[in-house]
Amino acid sequence: MAVLADAGQVENALKVAPVLVFEGVSLVYSVPNQRQISLLDNADWSLGRGAQVALCGPSGCGKTSVLNLLAAIEKPQQGRIIWHDGSGQTEITALPTSQQEAWRRAALGLVFQQFHLLPHMTALQNVLLPTRFAAWQPTPQQQDRASALLDRVGVRPNADIRVLSRGEQQRVAVARALLGGAFGVGGTAPRVVLADEPTASLDTATAQIVATMLSELCREQGSTLIIATHDRDIAAMMDAVFDMANGKIIERVLETPIETPVST
């Protein structure tokens, strides 16, 4: 059975994982019968390699839109979005649509609030489904890696999606996202995992399990993780928390626990 990346592989993965840079990014929506809504106004933002961050803010503030910008699904009216890696940099805002799609397939893993699993397929077939965009059949390496990921998240490869709990279904979706850049070719991990409210439809206990699993897998594989969430407990698991406010992405100053002196 294939195994996930060991410590040496993770160290190497961190060396080539991307650094994210927003440079003067503006995103404005026109709403019928209302004034224009500015979600980002000349915003700058940067993240280090292998970072795990939460993107927070009230409903409608634009968290999902930021993830769409990162995935090159939406395009800002102004500014540049750049991913740096060991071989150079990619300005995704300047790529033509076909190249954006290729970059997205090769670099990203996506986790959604709704699981988007096909009920007539097994867990393994669902994890491998994205590979069908590149070839008729997944390679043996891709099948081994998908099986290893399902083993890691605790779901049998031949499990029937229709009888899995919601938490188990989201675990399958996490495994699919972590299959890897270019869909797991060569056993590689995605450079970036974007998760949009991945635990919003789960109960509190299950949400903690799924979020912990997602965080651990990303750390093991050296993937940068960006989670849009309302959940304070999930946000607290991340290395840093960013709030969307007044058109900017602002790092939240986290409180440091005060140690109580021990009397002797």
Secondary structure, 3 states (H helix, E strand, C coil): CCCCCCHHHHHHHHHHCCEEEEEEEEEEECCCCCCCEEEEEEEEEEECCCCEEEEECCCCCCHHHHHHHHCCCCCCCEEEEEEEECCEEEEHHHCCHHHHHHHHHHHEEEECCCCCCCCCCEHHHHHHHHHHHCCCCCCHHHHHHHHHHHHHHCCCCCCEHHHCCHHHHHHHHHHHHCCCHHHHHHHCCCCEEEEECCCCCCCHHHHHHHHHHHHHHHHHHCCEEEEECCCHHHHHCCCEEEEEECCEEEECCCCCCCCCCCCC
